[in-house]
Amino acid sequence: MPSFCPQSYGHGALSSGGYFLATDFLNLRSTSKKKSSGLSFAQKLERLHATAAPVPDGHSSPQFGFPVPTCCGNTEQPNDFTSSWSDFYANQRLRAIAKASEKANGKDEELSKMIEKVASAVVPRLLRDGHVKSHYGTPIAPVVVHGDLWSGNHGTGSIGGGGIEEVVYDPSSTYAHSEFDLGIMKMFGGFSGVLEEYHALKPKDLPKEEYDDRVALYEL
């Protein structure tokens, strides 16, 4: 299966390698008076993060990753399946993006050392296997995340002729730790009150006292 790395222009997208993605039309300027589902954005986000990853072929349990590489902006991100979220985040996000940055912009020794220190020391400290647990006390499991959930990818509109809804678009989805989406949400802002409502539905993962540190780590 080929990777799909769109570059968005307005409300359309061009694909690399001649592949195109067909989706329902998202009308961000809709004036429809039809009723929406009535779900708030926080409720929808909680539902998304309750969507468990499937068991991929060749594995006996759900894995962190995705069947194909995805893109955040124009940066392709690897998504090789792994059972360890700590390893996935260190290798396929921090180190992988550092490698892509070096290829595009050249070597920066200071930046490389900082990224490696975070990947080799901070990530295992905060995200090591078995350390982070759900509020039920069970190990975190891979769930569907948007992957690029900043305010510019959020709005209101109708999908497929339905009523007005709060919608998101332009994802860089993967099967990940649910808190991964919260890093970029907090980094750029624009979601006032959403996280409070979200955590009333889905309590912060454990240890709670490290929640702010984990979310700050995911901003990277």
Buried (B, 14 or more C-beta within 10 A) or exposed (E): EEBBBBEEEEEEBEBBEEEEEEEEEBBEEBEEEEEBEEEBBBBBBBEBBEEEBEEBEEEEEBBBBBBEBBBBEEBBBBBBBBBBBBBBBBBBBBBBBBEBBEEEEEEEEEEBEEBBEBBEEBBBBBBEEEBBEBEEEEEBBBBBBBBBBBEEBBBEBBBEEBBBBBBBBBBBBBBBBBBBBBBBBBEEEEBEEBBEBBBEBBEBBBEEEBBEEBBBBBEB
